[in-house]
Amino acid sequence: MTALLSRPHPDDAVESVRPPTDRETTLLGRPMPTDRLRGWLVTLVLTVIGGIVRLQNLGFPTDKGAPVFDEKHYVPQAWQVLRNGGYEDNYGFELVVHPPLAKQLIAVGEWLFGYNGWGWRFTAALAGTVIILLTIRIARRLTRSTLLGGLAGVLVICDGVLHVQSRMGMLDIFIALFALAAFACLLIDRDQVRERLALAVREGWADESLYGPKLGFRWWRFAGGLMIGCSFAIKWSGLYYIAAFGLLCVAFDVAARRAAGVEHPWLGTLRRDVLPALWALLMIPFLIYLGSWWAWFASETATDRNYVEIKNVASGFFGWVPPALRSLADYSANVLHFHETLLTPKGDPHPWESKPWTWPMGLRPMLYYIETGEAATGCGGQQCVRATMLVGTPAMWWLALPMLGWGIWRWIFRSDWRYAAVMVGYLAGLLPWFLNLDRQMYFFYATPMAPFLVLGLTLVLGQVLGSARRGFERRGTGLLVVALYIGLVVANFAWLWPILNGDSITNDHWQSELWLPSWR
């Protein structure tokens, strides 16, 4: 970094020991905690605990050895990917309506463990475990507190949505993973940009141009583009994160240049940062998306690989485009048509369908699996039930709307960039689904929102905890409230455990787990 930005200065020795100016302090903000070793120990211990929780009895439930719920779509497709070397060719059941990356990842588990529950769920469980690690590190960076990072780790382990989705051979846990990883990269890029500008301020050349200094190549922004591209290559809903995180990155850059005293921070951002950001956060994701189709391009039998030739599609103006790319474009148009016409049948909705206004509080969860009678024995009673339900831990999800209200208030009226960043991530997973409310939608679409819910709650807990500088009594009260809340979340997760994991329970116990009429 110094090599990129520093210039010879006759008073380097003096400059290195002088205290930072107000402008430098504003740029750098609160420093990261100095307990790096303890921070990583907390991170790794909680990640290992979370991994054990995710992986225990991973092969259950199955439908007599077959996948359950929407696993029935993606698990066989992943097996085709494994058999064919990276692509699907299911002409008899042409429902290949998502990009290939998640199915390629699921295929890795099937390659390791075979075509069974462990095989088709292993990489999802691994993704859910990495989400725990990322959430801890992101919370620690946002709050500059190892304690709060650890509390975020406990919350993310105890979230029912992330727990169940980490134990299903479906796609959405991978969107959550890569969207969260992109968010982490942009946070590190933000800090690095401010460090570079602080150095320029210290050396006295931050304002040599009306637009501020050039910042060199930003590797963490580039890495963020790679992660967003992977999210896009899981499902097209990754597009929303391209837009949301692109705007967030621009906002970070404008705020940093303004804090550095740049005379025209907006023009400076437009001149210095926007084009590189478009390359990193728009072009790179699209290249990653195209790259995820590598096996499809290399094959001759993949689904619709030779669509334009088989259907004799007129090339027209796009005749100069290679047939393979035109086939992918037509294939994608067919997929888009499938999604646009996947509407809720009037008078006959799917029994577990839900609309996005119900997602923040998890008002309509999803039943993935249920068995009664002889198949569910083991509860110690006469009537036993085994069920796996996707339900968010109420002690967390029922606070989503207050957290959103407080976060938006802090964002707008207190200019708290931490809440602003988390709200952008959360709302990018929620608001786009309001664009077409006639479409069939389900609660598992809310999976990418869950880590940002945890981060928002962690920021609130940080304010409840308070600073040690505010006195022992205030800190002690805050610590007590936070401890009680964390205990409530853990107890709530423990109560839901049987219906998150398909354990055998009595029918009375099953009924007591269904807290709301909409859960039935």
Kinemage of the C-alpha trace (Angstrom):
@kinemage 1
@onewidth
@group {chain A} dominant
@subgroup {mainchain}
@vectorlist {calphas} color= white
{ca met a 1} P 0.000 0.000 0.000
{ca thr a 2} L 2.797 2.403 0.935
{ca ala a 3} L 4.607 1.638 -2.283
{ca leu a 4} L 1.507 2.608 -4.234
{ca leu a 5} L 0.857 5.917 -2.533
{ca ser a 6} L 3.879 7.272 -0.685
{ca arg a 7} L 6.062 10.064 -2.020
{ca pro a 8} L 9.450 11.193 -0.701
{ca his a 9} L 9.085 13.586 2.177
{ca pro a 10} L 11.952 15.431 3.879
{ca asp a 11} L 10.342 15.131 7.301
{ca asp a 12} L 9.421 11.448 7.166
{ca ala a 13} L 10.916 10.793 10.615
{ca val a 14} L 8.899 13.592 12.166
{ca glu a 15} L 5.752 12.670 10.266
{ca ser a 16} L 5.900 9.094 11.465
{ca val a 17} L 5.613 10.075 15.121
{ca arg a 18} L 3.174 12.961 15.034
{ca pro a 19} L -0.370 12.254 16.232
{ca pro a 20} L -3.030 11.741 13.532
{ca thr a 21} L -4.998 14.768 12.432
{ca asp a 22} L -8.767 15.026 12.857
{ca arg a 23} L -9.173 14.208 9.188
{ca glu a 24} L -7.060 11.068 9.499
{ca thr a 25} L -8.982 10.039 12.602
{ca thr a 26} L -12.283 10.515 10.755
{ca leu a 27} L -11.023 8.443 7.868
{ca leu a 28} L -9.675 5.582 9.926
{ca gly a 29} L -12.452 5.479 12.522
{ca arg a 30} L -12.172 3.048 15.410
{ca pro a 31} L -9.230 0.687 14.988
{ca met a 32} L -9.681 -3.046 14.722
{ca pro a 33} L -9.305 -4.946 18.022
{ca thr a 34} L -5.728 -5.825 18.884
{ca asp a 35} L -6.627 -9.306 20.177
{ca arg a 36} L -6.123 -10.982 16.803
{ca leu a 37} L -5.193 -14.357 18.252
{ca arg a 38} L -8.209 -14.428 20.550
{ca gly a 39} L -10.386 -13.216 17.680
{ca trp a 40} L -9.350 -16.148 15.513
{ca leu a 41} L -9.669 -18.614 18.397
{ca val a 42} L -13.235 -17.453 19.039
{ca thr a 43} L -13.974 -17.637 15.304
{ca leu a 44} L -12.579 -21.121 14.832
{ca val a 45} L -14.081 -22.613 17.993
{ca leu a 46} L -17.563 -21.346 17.140
{ca thr a 47} L -17.177 -22.418 13.507
{ca val a 48} L -16.218 -25.938 14.564
{ca ile a 49} L -19.185 -26.093 16.959
{ca gly a 50} L -21.481 -24.811 14.225
{ca gly a 51} L -20.046 -27.301 11.751
{ca ile a 52} L -20.774 -30.186 14.108
{ca val a 53} L -24.330 -28.904 14.565
{ca arg a 54} L -24.779 -28.666 10.794
{ca leu a 55} L -23.262 -32.070 10.019
{ca gln a 56} L -24.846 -34.264 12.708
{ca asn a 57} L -27.148 -36.912 11.198
{ca leu a 58} L -26.857 -35.123 7.854
{ca gly a 59} L -28.181 -38.073 5.865
{ca phe a 60} L -31.639 -37.817 7.459
{ca pro a 61} L -34.372 -37.293 6.386
{ca thr a 62} L -34.834 -38.918 2.994
{ca asp a 63} L -37.916 -40.137 1.154
{ca lys a 64} L -37.104 -43.867 1.360
{ca gly a 65} L -33.580 -43.074 0.232
{ca ala a 66} L -34.617 -40.389 -2.262
{ca pro a 67} L -34.353 -36.596 -1.917
{ca val a 68} L -37.083 -34.603 -0.179
{ca phe a 69} L -38.964 -31.494 -1.262
{ca asp a 70} L -37.084 -29.409 -3.903
{ca glu a 71} L -34.002 -31.561 -3.497
{ca lys a 72} L -35.825 -33.759 -6.028
{ca his a 73} L -34.952 -31.202 -8.729
{ca tyr a 74} L -31.362 -30.348 -7.935
{ca val a 75} L -29.921 -33.560 -6.538
{ca pro a 76} L -30.544 -35.613 -9.721
{ca gln a 77} L -29.261 -32.702 -11.809
{ca ala a 78} L -26.097 -32.627 -9.711
{ca trp a 79} L -25.730 -36.371 -10.331
{ca gln a 80} L -25.974 -35.669 -14.073
{ca val a 81} L -23.298 -33.017 -13.645
{ca leu a 82} L -21.069 -35.584 -11.951
{ca arg a 83} L -21.762 -38.232 -14.579
{ca asn a 84} L -21.262 -35.903 -17.535
{ca gly a 85} L -18.278 -33.937 -16.291
{ca gly a 86} L -19.986 -30.663 -15.425
{ca tyr a 87} L -23.276 -30.303 -17.306
{ca glu a 88} L -26.894 -31.470 -17.279
{ca asp a 89} L -28.637 -33.268 -20.144
{ca asn a 90} L -32.068 -34.091 -18.777
{ca tyr a 91} L -34.242 -33.895 -21.884
{ca gly a 92} L -36.922 -36.180 -20.458
{ca phe a 93} L -37.597 -33.801 -17.568
{ca glu a 94} L -36.469 -30.445 -18.881
{ca leu a 95} L -36.594 -28.346 -15.748
{ca val a 96} L -33.044 -27.031 -15.848
{ca val a 97} L -33.997 -23.488 -14.893
{ca his a 98} L -31.003 -22.253 -12.914
{ca pro a 99} L -27.324 -21.712 -13.716
{ca pro a 100} L -25.024 -24.667 -13.052
{ca leu a 101} L -22.669 -23.591 -10.262
{ca ala a 102} L -24.680 -24.783 -7.241
{ca lys a 103} L -25.363 -28.128 -8.893
{ca gln a 104} L -21.660 -28.478 -9.647
{ca leu a 105} L -20.962 -27.819 -5.961
{ca ile a 106} L -23.575 -30.364 -4.868
{ca ala a 107} L -21.947 -32.828 -7.272
{ca val a 108} L -18.686 -32.525 -5.330
{ca gly a 109} L -20.403 -33.985 -2.271
{ca glu a 110} L -21.975 -36.733 -4.354
{ca trp a 111} L -18.534 -37.557 -5.743
{ca leu a 112} L -17.156 -37.815 -2.197
{ca phe a 113} L -19.978 -39.730 -0.500
{ca gly a 114} L -22.180 -41.131 -3.265
{ca tyr a 115} L -25.821 -40.650 -4.163
{ca asn a 116} L -27.230 -40.449 -0.651
{ca gly a 117} L -28.247 -37.848 1.917
{ca trp a 118} L -24.678 -37.196 3.015
{ca gly a 119} L -23.527 -36.894 -0.574
{ca trp a 120} L -26.083 -34.419 -1.810
{ca arg a 121} L -26.057 -32.299 1.385
{ca phe a 122} L -22.386 -32.186 2.297
{ca thr a 123} L -21.405 -29.063 0.360
{ca ala a 124} L -24.544 -27.255 1.586
{ca ala a 125} L -23.498 -28.046 5.163
{ca leu a 126} L -19.984 -26.849 4.364
{ca ala a 127} L -21.415 -23.618 2.930
{ca gly a 128} L -23.521 -23.124 6.060
{ca thr a 129} L -20.436 -23.632 8.212
{ca val a 130} L -18.413 -21.078 6.247
{ca ile a 131} L -21.309 -18.623 6.699
{ca ile a 132} L -20.750 -18.921 10.455
{ca leu a 133} L -17.080 -18.019 10.054
{ca leu a 134} L -17.826 -15.100 7.737
{ca thr a 135} L -20.559 -13.717 9.999
{ca ile a 136} L -18.229 -13.709 13.007
{ca arg a 137} L -15.457 -11.928 11.110
{ca ile a 138} L -17.844 -9.415 9.532
{ca ala a 139} L -19.510 -8.620 12.874
{ca arg a 140} L -16.084 -8.177 14.465
{ca arg a 141} L -15.076 -5.768 11.702
{ca leu a 142} L -18.329 -3.811 11.870
{ca thr a 143} L -18.316 -3.459 15.655
{ca arg a 144} L -14.537 -3.563 16.302
{ca ser a 145} L -15.351 -6.057 19.055
{ca thr a 146} L -14.332 -9.695 19.380
{ca leu a 147} L -17.085 -10.201 21.962
{ca leu a 148} L -19.794 -9.016 19.562
{ca gly a 149} L -18.277 -11.077 16.767
{ca gly a 150} L -18.585 -14.138 18.988
{ca leu a 151} L -22.184 -13.295 19.870
{ca ala a 152} L -22.972 -13.016 16.158
{ca gly a 153} L -21.515 -16.496 15.760
{ca val a 154} L -23.873 -17.872 18.424
{ca leu a 155} L -26.841 -16.195 16.709
{ca val a 156} L -26.013 -17.535 13.261
{ca ile a 157} L -25.546 -21.069 14.621
{ca cys a 158} L -28.959 -20.846 16.283
{ca asp a 159} L -30.912 -19.560 13.275
{ca gly a 160} L -33.392 -22.176 12.117
{ca val a 161} L -33.418 -21.032 8.483
{ca leu a 162} L -29.647 -21.275 8.035
{ca his a 163} L -29.559 -24.542 9.973
{ca val a 164} L -32.160 -26.308 7.831
{ca gln a 165} L -30.953 -24.872 4.521
{ca ser a 166} L -27.426 -26.015 5.410
{ca arg a 167} L -28.843 -29.537 5.622
{ca met a 168} L -30.700 -29.619 2.299
{ca gly a 169} L -29.410 -30.254 -1.216
{ca met a 170} L -30.903 -27.008 -2.521
{ca leu a 171} L -29.467 -23.834 -4.015
{ca asp a 172} L -30.259 -20.903 -1.736
{ca ile a 173} L -27.635 -21.556 0.936
{ca phe a 174} L -24.992 -21.021 -1.747
{ca ile a 175} L -26.481 -17.629 -2.692
{ca ala a 176} L -26.326 -16.680 0.985
{ca leu a 177} L -22.689 -17.807 1.174
{ca phe a 178} L -21.421 -15.887 -1.838
{ca ala a 179} L -23.499 -12.747 -1.168
{ca leu a 180} L -22.119 -12.646 2.382
{ca ala a 181} L -18.575 -13.257 1.120
{ca ala a 182} L -18.969 -10.370 -1.347
{ca phe a 183} L -20.178 -8.145 1.491
{ca ala a 184} L -17.121 -9.093 3.558
{ca cys a 185} L -14.807 -8.213 0.673
{ca leu a 186} L -16.419 -4.789 0.249
{ca leu a 187} L -16.041 -4.044 3.956
{ca ile a 188} L -12.327 -4.820 3.824
{ca asp a 189} L -12.047 -2.733 0.637
{ca arg a 190} L -13.725 0.164 2.455
{ca asp a 191} L -11.200 0.023 5.280
{ca gln a 192} L -8.293 -0.307 2.863
{ca val a 193} L -9.434 2.686 0.798
{ca arg a 194} L -9.627 4.804 3.941
{ca glu a 195} L -6.156 3.694 4.993
{ca arg a 196} L -4.788 4.738 1.609
{ca leu a 197} L -6.529 8.100 1.789
{ca ala a 198} L -5.331 8.627 5.367
{ca leu a 199} L -1.782 8.056 4.156
{ca ala a 200} L -2.316 10.608 1.401
{ca val a 201} L -3.638 13.095 3.968
{ca arg a 202} L -0.679 12.442 6.259
{ca glu a 203} L 1.798 13.037 3.435
{ca gly a 204} L -0.045 16.172 2.317
{ca trp a 205} L -1.078 15.306 -1.226
{ca ala a 206} L -4.683 14.134 -0.796
{ca asp a 207} L -5.975 17.467 -2.139
{ca glu a 208} L -3.488 18.023 -4.945
{ca ser a 209} L -6.347 17.289 -7.346
{ca leu a 210} L -9.946 18.480 -7.121
{ca tyr a 211} L -10.937 14.834 -7.454
{ca gly a 212} L -8.633 13.369 -4.860
{ca pro a 213} L -5.868 10.802 -5.348
{ca lys a 214} L -5.896 7.630 -7.366
{ca leu a 215} L -6.158 4.622 -5.096
{ca gly a 216} L -4.360 1.906 -7.036
{ca phe a 217} L -5.731 -1.526 -7.802
{ca arg a 218} L -8.294 -2.636 -5.240
{ca trp a 219} L -7.916 -6.374 -4.827
{ca trp a 220} L -10.683 -6.740 -2.277
{ca arg a 221} L -13.187 -5.016 -4.553
{ca phe a 222} L -12.079 -7.374 -7.318
{ca ala a 223} L -12.593 -10.335 -4.957
{ca gly a 224} L -16.052 -8.972 -4.151
{ca gly a 225} L -16.871 -9.050 -7.848
{ca leu a 226} L -15.794 -12.678 -8.029
{ca met a 227} L -18.068 -13.550 -5.117
{ca ile a 228} L -21.057 -11.684 -6.562
{ca gly a 229} L -20.425 -13.475 -9.845
{ca cys a 230} L -20.592 -16.808 -8.041
{ca ser a 231} L -23.894 -15.763 -6.433
{ca phe a 232} L -25.225 -14.844 -9.898
{ca ala a 233} L -24.051 -18.248 -11.187
{ca ile a 234} L -26.162 -19.940 -8.497
{ca lys a 235} L -29.436 -18.172 -9.304
{ca trp a 236} L -30.365 -15.093 -11.255
{ca ser a 237} L -31.434 -13.409 -8.023
{ca gly a 238} L -27.697 -12.783 -7.589
{ca leu a 239} L -28.257 -9.895 -10.028
{ca tyr a 240} L -29.866 -7.937 -7.219
{ca tyr a 241} L -26.628 -8.054 -5.242
{ca ile a 242} L -24.693 -6.733 -8.215
{ca ala a 243} L -26.885 -3.624 -8.164
{ca ala a 244} L -27.081 -3.264 -4.373
{ca phe a 245} L -23.399 -3.800 -3.630
{ca gly a 246} L -22.355 -1.668 -6.601
{ca leu a 247} L -24.272 1.285 -5.159
{ca leu a 248} L -22.924 0.524 -1.688
{ca cys a 249} L -19.353 0.591 -2.994
{ca val a 250} L -19.923 3.962 -4.686
{ca ala a 251} L -21.407 5.345 -1.452
{ca phe a 252} L -18.366 4.109 0.485
{ca asp a 253} L -16.037 5.837 -1.979
{ca val a 254} L -17.899 9.155 -1.890
{ca ala a 255} L -17.921 9.165 1.911
{ca ala a 256} L -14.205 8.326 2.032
{ca arg a 257} L -13.229 11.105 -0.382
{ca arg a 258} L -15.396 13.592 1.491
{ca ala a 259} L -13.745 12.588 4.784
{ca ala a 260} L -10.331 13.058 3.161
{ca gly a 261} L -11.228 16.657 2.332
{ca val a 262} L -11.530 16.177 -1.436
{ca glu a 263} L -13.117 19.304 -2.887
{ca his a 264} L -15.464 17.422 -5.233
{ca pro a 265} L -16.004 13.950 -3.722
{ca trp a 266} L -18.840 12.981 -6.057
{ca leu a 267} L -16.960 14.039 -9.170
{ca gly a 268} L -13.843 12.428 -7.767
{ca thr a 269} L -15.676 9.147 -7.306
{ca leu a 270} L -17.147 9.348 -10.804
{ca arg a 271} L -13.769 10.139 -12.313
{ca arg a 272} L -11.521 7.851 -10.262
{ca asp a 273} L -13.672 4.990 -9.002
{ca val a 274} L -16.831 4.289 -10.999
{ca leu a 275} L -15.296 2.778 -14.136
{ca pro a 276} L -13.025 0.414 -12.169
{ca ala a 277} L -16.031 -0.438 -9.979
{ca leu a 278} L -18.128 -1.254 -13.045
{ca trp a 279} L -15.365 -3.559 -14.220
{ca ala a 280} L -14.995 -5.241 -10.836
{ca leu a 281} L -18.656 -5.439 -9.778
{ca leu a 282} L -20.455 -5.745 -13.127
{ca met a 283} L -18.193 -7.155 -15.824
{ca ile a 284} L -16.365 -9.631 -13.584
{ca pro a 285} L -19.644 -11.132 -12.290
{ca phe a 286} L -20.920 -11.590 -15.847
{ca leu a 287} L -17.653 -13.237 -16.854
{ca ile a 288} L -17.911 -15.534 -13.830
{ca tyr a 289} L -21.484 -16.324 -14.822
{ca leu a 290} L -20.450 -17.258 -18.362
{ca gly a 291} L -17.502 -19.205 -16.983
{ca ser a 292} L -19.834 -21.318 -14.855
{ca trp a 293} L -21.218 -22.710 -18.136
{ca trp a 294} L -17.798 -24.022 -19.188
{ca ala a 295} L -18.900 -27.650 -19.345
{ca trp a 296} L -22.098 -26.718 -21.183
{ca phe a 297} L -20.081 -24.895 -23.854
{ca ala a 298} L -17.644 -27.803 -24.157
{ca ser a 299} L -20.380 -30.422 -24.614
{ca glu a 300} L -22.563 -31.469 -27.518
{ca thr a 301} L -25.410 -33.060 -25.533
{ca ala a 302} L -26.109 -30.595 -22.712
{ca thr a 303} L -29.636 -29.239 -22.391
{ca asp a 304} L -30.330 -26.877 -25.336
{ca arg a 305} L -26.609 -26.711 -26.160
{ca asn a 306} L -27.420 -26.610 -29.917
{ca tyr a 307} L -30.745 -24.845 -29.567
{ca val a 308} L -30.366 -22.371 -32.452
{ca glu a 309} L -29.328 -25.102 -34.869
{ca ile a 310} L -32.017 -27.592 -33.805
{ca lys a 311} L -34.792 -24.973 -33.805
{ca asn a 312} L -33.377 -23.243 -36.879
{ca val a 313} L -33.484 -19.887 -35.108
{ca ala a 314} L -32.855 -16.979 -37.479
{ca ser a 315} L -29.671 -15.173 -36.512
{ca gly a 316} L -30.689 -11.745 -37.792
{ca phe a 317} L -28.652 -8.862 -36.438
{ca phe a 318} L -26.783 -11.186 -34.054
{ca gly a 319} L -25.420 -13.432 -36.788
{ca trp a 320} L -21.891 -12.438 -35.814
{ca val a 321} L -22.375 -13.957 -32.335
{ca pro a 322} L -21.105 -17.563 -32.086
{ca pro a 323} L -23.952 -20.129 -32.194
{ca ala a 324} L -23.094 -21.412 -28.712
{ca leu a 325} L -23.644 -17.973 -27.171
{ca arg a 326} L -26.857 -17.500 -29.140
{ca ser a 327} L -28.045 -20.898 -27.931
{ca leu a 328} L -27.317 -19.866 -24.347
{ca ala a 329} L -29.213 -16.608 -24.905
{ca asp a 330} L -32.273 -18.436 -26.278
{ca tyr a 331} L -32.032 -21.025 -23.546
{ca ser a 332} L -31.938 -18.207 -20.984
{ca ala a 333} L -34.944 -16.529 -22.637
{ca asn a 334} L -36.886 -19.781 -22.232
{ca val a 335} L -35.845 -19.971 -18.593
{ca leu a 336} L -36.946 -16.363 -18.068
{ca his a 337} L -40.313 -17.211 -19.620
{ca phe a 338} L -40.619 -20.184 -17.252
{ca his a 339} L -40.051 -17.956 -14.216
{ca glu a 340} L -42.358 -15.197 -15.483
{ca thr a 341} L -45.200 -17.668 -15.982
{ca leu a 342} L -44.639 -19.556 -12.719
{ca leu a 343} L -47.669 -17.859 -11.218
{ca thr a 344} L -49.802 -18.724 -8.232
{ca pro a 345} L -52.849 -20.607 -9.556
{ca lys a 346} L -55.975 -18.674 -8.672
{ca gly a 347} L -57.893 -20.532 -6.000
{ca asp a 348} L -55.313 -23.320 -5.781
{ca pro a 349} L -52.032 -22.003 -4.329
{ca his a 350} L -49.240 -24.271 -3.214
{ca pro a 351} L -50.007 -25.228 0.417
{ca trp a 352} L -46.712 -23.771 1.657
{ca glu a 353} L -46.439 -20.760 -0.634
{ca ser a 354} L -45.750 -17.392 0.978
{ca lys a 355} L -45.320 -13.795 -0.132
{ca pro a 356} L -42.352 -11.580 0.746
{ca trp a 357} L -44.167 -9.422 3.301
{ca thr a 358} L -44.382 -12.527 5.504
{ca trp a 359} L -40.667 -13.362 5.296
{ca pro a 360} L -39.090 -10.891 7.764
{ca met a 361} L -40.974 -12.495 10.674
{ca gly a 362} L -41.134 -15.967 9.136
{ca leu a 363} L -44.920 -16.035 9.338
{ca arg a 364} L -45.302 -18.852 6.806
{ca pro a 365} L -42.548 -21.453 7.173
{ca met a 366} L -42.218 -24.559 4.965
{ca leu a 367} L -42.722 -28.214 5.755
{ca tyr a 368} L -40.002 -30.170 3.954
{ca tyr a 369} L -40.701 -33.625 5.356
{ca ile a 370} L -43.188 -35.366 7.618
{ca glu a 371} L -43.777 -38.981 8.622
{ca thr a 372} L -46.304 -40.440 11.046
{ca gly a 373} L -47.180 -43.923 12.185
{ca glu a 374} L -44.654 -46.746 12.013
{ca ala a 375} L -42.131 -44.691 10.040
{ca ala a 376} L -41.916 -42.184 12.920
{ca thr a 377} L -41.589 -44.527 15.891
{ca gly a 378} L -39.134 -43.753 18.662
{ca cys a 379} L -40.860 -40.958 20.565
{ca gly a 380} L -41.963 -43.170 23.474
{ca gly a 381} L -45.650 -42.530 22.841
{ca gln a 382} L -48.395 -44.119 20.787
{ca gln a 383} L -48.550 -41.409 18.105
{ca cys a 384} L -45.180 -40.219 16.823
{ca val a 385} L -44.242 -37.582 14.264
{ca arg a 386} L -40.994 -36.926 12.397
{ca ala a 387} L -40.975 -33.581 10.613
{ca thr a 388} L -38.452 -31.152 9.169
{ca met a 389} L -39.723 -27.606 8.911
{ca leu a 390} L -37.949 -24.506 7.623
{ca val a 391} L -38.691 -21.961 10.338
{ca gly a 392} L -36.687 -18.977 11.507
{ca thr a 393} L -35.887 -18.888 15.214
{ca pro a 394} L -38.655 -16.572 16.518
{ca ala a 395} L -36.404 -14.933 19.134
{ca met a 396} L -34.501 -13.537 16.159
{ca trp a 397} L -36.908 -13.345 13.234
{ca trp a 398} L -39.742 -11.774 15.209
{ca leu a 399} L -37.429 -8.841 15.925
{ca ala a 400} L -36.722 -8.262 12.223
{ca leu a 401} L -39.143 -5.352 11.772
{ca pro a 402} L -37.946 -3.439 14.876
{ca met a 403} L -34.362 -4.086 13.766
{ca leu a 404} L -35.177 -2.783 10.269
{ca gly a 405} L -36.875 0.319 11.657
{ca trp a 406} L -34.008 1.084 14.028
{ca gly a 407} L -31.407 0.341 11.357
{ca ile a 408} L -33.015 2.612 8.779
{ca trp a 409} L -33.387 5.372 11.385
{ca arg a 410} L -29.691 5.074 12.306
{ca trp a 411} L -28.799 5.049 8.616
{ca ile a 412} L -30.801 8.151 7.666
{ca phe a 413} L -30.736 10.312 10.793
{ca arg a 414} L -27.425 9.291 12.391
{ca ser a 415} L -25.463 8.519 9.216
{ca asp a 416} L -24.339 5.243 10.754
{ca trp a 417} L -22.604 3.532 7.843
{ca arg a 418} L -22.626 0.143 9.598
{ca tyr a 419} L -26.407 -0.021 9.730
{ca ala a 420} L -26.595 1.369 6.191
{ca ala a 421} L -24.367 -1.421 4.862
{ca val a 422} L -26.276 -4.167 6.668
{ca met a 423} L -29.649 -2.759 5.595
{ca val a 424} L -28.496 -2.760 1.956
{ca gly a 425} L -27.546 -6.422 2.220
{ca tyr a 426} L -30.796 -7.359 3.959
{ca leu a 427} L -33.109 -5.397 1.666
{ca ala a 428} L -31.349 -6.685 -1.473
{ca gly a 429} L -32.639 -10.114 -0.472
{ca leu a 430} L -36.180 -8.888 0.210
{ca leu a 431} L -37.366 -5.906 -1.854
{ca pro a 432} L -36.849 -7.305 -5.407
{ca trp a 433} L -39.421 -10.022 -4.733
{ca phe a 434} L -42.142 -7.366 -4.464
{ca leu a 435} L -41.764 -6.628 -8.196
{ca asn a 436} L -43.952 -9.569 -9.249
{ca leu a 437} L -46.272 -10.628 -6.466
{ca asp a 438} L -48.261 -12.955 -8.727
{ca arg a 439} L -45.272 -15.274 -8.984
{ca gln a 440} L -45.046 -18.411 -6.836
{ca met a 441} L -42.711 -17.691 -3.936
{ca tyr a 442} L -41.575 -19.594 -0.878
{ca phe a 443} L -39.931 -18.837 2.450
{ca phe a 444} L -36.639 -20.476 1.490
{ca tyr a 445} L -36.070 -17.531 -0.885
{ca ala a 446} L -35.377 -15.535 2.298
{ca thr a 447} L -32.262 -17.586 3.114
{ca pro a 448} L -29.782 -14.870 1.959
{ca met a 449} L -31.476 -12.390 4.322
{ca ala a 450} L -30.649 -14.454 7.406
{ca pro a 451} L -26.946 -13.516 7.853
{ca phe a 452} L -27.807 -9.830 7.499
{ca leu a 453} L -30.560 -10.210 10.094
{ca val a 454} L -27.913 -11.603 12.451
{ca leu a 455} L -25.561 -8.703 11.676
{ca gly a 456} L -28.321 -6.147 12.267
{ca leu a 457} L -29.235 -7.730 15.596
{ca thr a 458} L -25.557 -7.783 16.560
{ca leu a 459} L -25.252 -4.041 15.922
{ca val a 460} L -28.271 -3.466 18.171
{ca leu a 461} L -26.761 -5.706 20.867
{ca gly a 462} L -23.593 -3.611 20.662
{ca gln a 463} L -25.587 -0.500 21.478
{ca val a 464} L -27.421 -2.274 24.297
{ca leu a 465} L -24.095 -3.483 25.693
{ca gly a 466} L -22.680 0.024 25.617
{ca ser a 467} L -19.118 1.194 25.956
{ca ala a 468} L -16.931 0.443 28.953
{ca arg a 469} L -16.298 4.200 29.155
{ca arg a 470} L -19.918 4.788 30.192
{ca gly a 471} L -19.400 3.271 33.600
{ca phe a 472} L -19.474 -0.097 35.288
{ca glu a 473} L -23.175 0.035 36.177
{ca arg a 474} L -24.283 0.880 32.622
{ca arg a 475} L -21.959 -1.751 31.163
{ca gly a 476} L -23.103 -4.357 33.670
{ca thr a 477} L -26.774 -3.732 32.918
{ca gly a 478} L -26.132 -3.932 29.194
{ca leu a 479} L -24.146 -7.147 29.612
{ca leu a 480} L -26.989 -8.695 31.626
{ca val a 481} L -29.597 -7.791 28.976
{ca val a 482} L -27.402 -9.126 26.157
{ca ala a 483} L -26.671 -12.349 28.058
{ca leu a 484} L -30.370 -12.916 28.743
{ca tyr a 485} L -31.198 -12.359 25.080
{ca ile a 486} L -28.508 -14.751 23.846
{ca gly a 487} L -29.761 -17.333 26.353
{ca leu a 488} L -33.305 -16.863 25.028
{ca val a 489} L -32.140 -17.430 21.427
{ca val a 490} L -30.234 -20.598 22.380
{ca ala a 491} L -33.224 -21.926 24.349
{ca asn a 492} L -35.567 -21.126 21.456
{ca phe a 493} L -33.287 -22.976 19.031
{ca ala a 494} L -33.107 -25.950 21.390
{ca trp a 495} L -36.913 -26.022 21.602
{ca leu a 496} L -37.216 -26.030 17.798
{ca trp a 497} L -34.481 -28.652 17.398
{ca pro a 498} L -36.833 -31.651 16.882
{ca ile a 499} L -38.701 -30.042 13.972
{ca leu a 500} L -35.522 -28.643 12.430
{ca asn a 501} L -33.909 -32.087 12.328
{ca gly a 502} L -36.772 -34.543 11.911
{ca asp a 503} L -36.490 -36.094 15.369
{ca ser a 504} L -39.240 -38.410 16.520
{ca ile a 505} L -41.627 -36.612 18.877
{ca thr a 506} L -45.112 -37.229 20.189
{ca asn a 507} L -48.045 -35.699 18.369
{ca asp a 508} L -48.712 -33.445 21.380
{ca his a 509} L -45.114 -32.209 21.229
{ca trp a 510} L -45.473 -31.637 17.476
{ca gln a 511} L -48.580 -29.515 18.042
{ca ser a 512} L -46.778 -27.488 20.711
{ca glu a 513} L -44.012 -26.658 18.229
{ca leu a 514} L -46.491 -24.964 15.871
{ca trp a 515} L -46.725 -21.608 17.596
{ca leu a 516} L -48.852 -19.751 15.046
{ca pro a 517} L -51.888 -20.844 13.008
{ca ser a 518} L -49.920 -19.936 9.853
{ca trp a 519} L -47.306 -22.553 10.793
{ca arg a 520} L -49.812 -25.352 10.243
